[in-house]
Amino acid sequence: ELSLMGGGHQHICYISGSRVRSAWLIDFDTNQWNTDRDSYVDVDCEERNGHSHQVRIWREYDTDGVTWKYNLRDCRFGTASDKATYPDDWARVMDDTTGLAVCEDNHGYFDR
């Protein structure tokens, strides 16, 4: 479970353990994981403040080399089933300070 933070409110986003393994595990025996920015998963987040988001999440090791850090790659309003209401309008607005993506309503990072 991740909290999409910023913009004065948050959204809960859930990624199952099996999805984490299928998306990012390269080799179980050597505990090798994909940490490439282009290796992402699309996740629907819960509705709050009258809207929801679908996000693309990638992960890498934090500076300690052990803890996982989840990053926002792209963001759009709505969910996967809202294509009619929210067309495929993935926004890749970049934060000038961090160089990371932010949603149009200023969500820019995940808390665990």
Order of alpha helices (4+ residues) and beta strands (2+ residues): beta-beta-alpha-beta-beta-beta-beta-beta-beta-beta-beta
